[in-house]
């Protein structure tokens, strides 16, 4: 983790709370803004599909640049400091057994929709040999268009299970 803080050229005596406030105001900041993203633990076959997918993922999605996830596994990716997070090789969601589950199709890829209590929508591919999960921030609560950006890469690298 790197940080950058402005330093004073001579000693300044301040009370602890004033000093903390002053340091925050002059720009003491961390450059590690990416969220912590947990790697899934897929089978060897699914992991191979996921690593191939990782190589094909777009550099930008919905105008957001791709950033690091803190892992080099090839199983996760994120755009816009966590506004869009992709994890490949996740377990099959139990919700897929529910006949009332909601799903959408985006450029030839089917996605099941879940609405978790802790954030924006969660989409998981259906009928693929590896499950790909995309979590969108609350800013995309009513906009699944970022899924279309993933469709070409998913179709190319993660075969249909049908």
N, C-alpha and C positions, 0 to 999 in steps of 0.2 A: 504494500500500500504506500503510495506516495502522497505527500501533502505539500502545500505551499502556504506559507504564512509570511506576512510582512514583519520584519524585525525592526525594533527601534535602535538607533545608533548609540544611545546612552541609556543608563538605567532609569526606569520610570517606576515609582512606587505607587501602587494602586491597591485597593482592597480586593480580595479574591473575586467577588461577584462582578465588580466593575472591570477587572482585568479580563475575566471570561467574556463579558459582553463586548469589550473592546476588541478582543481577538476575533470574535465572530464577525464583528462589523467590518474589520479591515481585510476580511477575505481569507481566513484560515479555512482551507477546504480540502477534502479528499478527492482524488481523481478516480477512485474505484467506485463508480456509481452503479455498476451492473448488479442486478439482484443475484442472490444465491439460488441456483437452479440445481435441483437434485437429478442425478443421472438415473434413468431406469435400469433394470437388470434383465435385458432380453435374452432369449436363447441365442446360440451362436448363429443360427440361420437368420433370425430377425436382426441381430446386430450387424450382419454383413449387408442386409438391405438398408439399414439405417445409415451406415457409413457411406454407402453409395449415394443415398439421398442427401446427406450432409454436403457432399461435393457439388451437388446440383442446385442447392438452395439459392434463391436470389440474393443479391447484395442489398437491395432495397425492397421493402414491402410497405405499401400505403405511404410512400414518401419518407419512411424511416430507414435509417442505415442499420446494417447488421453489426452487432457488437459481440464481444467475447462473453462467455458464460462462466469463466473460471474453471473450466474443465476442457480437456483435449480429447474427450472420449469419442467425438463424432456422433453422439446421441442427442445433443441439445444445441439449440441456437436461439438467439433473441435479437429483436430489432427495437430500436428506440428506447434503450435502457430498461427493457422489460415490458414495454407496452404490448409487445407480441412475443410470446415464448413458445417454441416448438420443442417437443420431446418425442423421440422415436423409440419404439420398442417397449411402450408402456403395456401393462396388463390389459386384457380385454375388460372393459367396464361392465359391471353387473347390470347396469341400466340397459345394455343392449338386449337383454332378455325381456324387457318390458315392451309389450306391443304398442303401448301408447307413447313411446319415446318419440321425440321430435328429431327430424333429420332434414338436411338440405343437400343439394347437389351443387357443386361449384366446378365448372369446367371439366366435367367427366369424373369427378371424385366425390363420393358420398361421405358425408360427415354427420355423426350423431351430435346433437346439441344437448348440453347440460347447463344449468344455471346455478352454479355453486353460490352459497351464501357469502363467500369471502372474495368477491371481485367480479370481474366481467365473465362473459360466456366462455365455456370450455367445449371444444369440438374434438371428436376423435373419429378417425377414418373407420369406415366399415368395409367388410369384404376385401381386406388386404392381408397379405402374409405377415405383415408387421403393422401394429397399431401406431398411428401417428397422432399425437395430441397437440392441439394448438390452443393456448389460453390467450384471450384478448383482454386488454384492460377495460375498465368500465367505460372508457371513451368509445368503445366499439360495441356497447351493449345492444345497439340496434343496427349494426353494420357488420355483416359477415363477409364483405367484399375482400378483406385481406386473404381469405381462403383461396380465392381464384389465383393468387400469385404462387401458391404452393402446388397447384394441380399439375402443371407440366413435370415438375421434379418428382412428385409422388407417382404419377402414371409411368414415368420412365424407369424408376428404380425399385418401387415396391409392387411386386406383382399382385394381381387380383387373386383372391382365394376362391373364387367361384369357378 
